[in-house]
Each structure stands twice: as structure tokens, then as C-alpha cells.
């Protein structure tokens, strides 16, 4: 394990899991654009909706603002 002092978490974007989710979503968007999935609009849209980070970000910000 890394013995470095962890960075203070000030918002959800600081969470490692959030950063990995954003990277995963980026990969899904690239995959759906670069493969045969590109021509299967139903599957492409379903995959992209499943990793819609913006939707989750808006929900989290709304909860934090309350």
C-alpha cells in the first residue's frame, strides 16, 4: 500500500471512485463511437445513458445544496 497522506476530500469529484467512473464513461463513449456499436443506435444510446456522469453529478449537487 502507498504510505502517502491521502488528499483531503472536499467534494465528490475528489473521490477515486468518481474519477474512475468518469474515466470509464469516457471509455464507453469512445468504444461506442469506434466500433460496430456505432451503427446500432439503440445499443449505443443505452450504453451511453448507463454511464451518463452529468446526470449523476446534477443529482449529487442537488443533494449537497439542500
C-alpha positions, 0 to 999 in steps of 0.5 A: 500500500502507498504510505502517502497522506491521502488528499483531503476530500472536499467534494465528490469529484475528489473521490477515486471512485468518481474519477474512475467512473468518469474515466470509464464513461469516457471509455464507453463513449469512445468504444461506442463511437469506434466500433460496430456499436456505432451503427446500432443506435439503440445499443449505443444510446443505452450504453451511453445513458448507463454511464451518463456522469452529468446526470449523476453529478446534477443529482449529487449537487442537488443533494449537497445544496439542500 
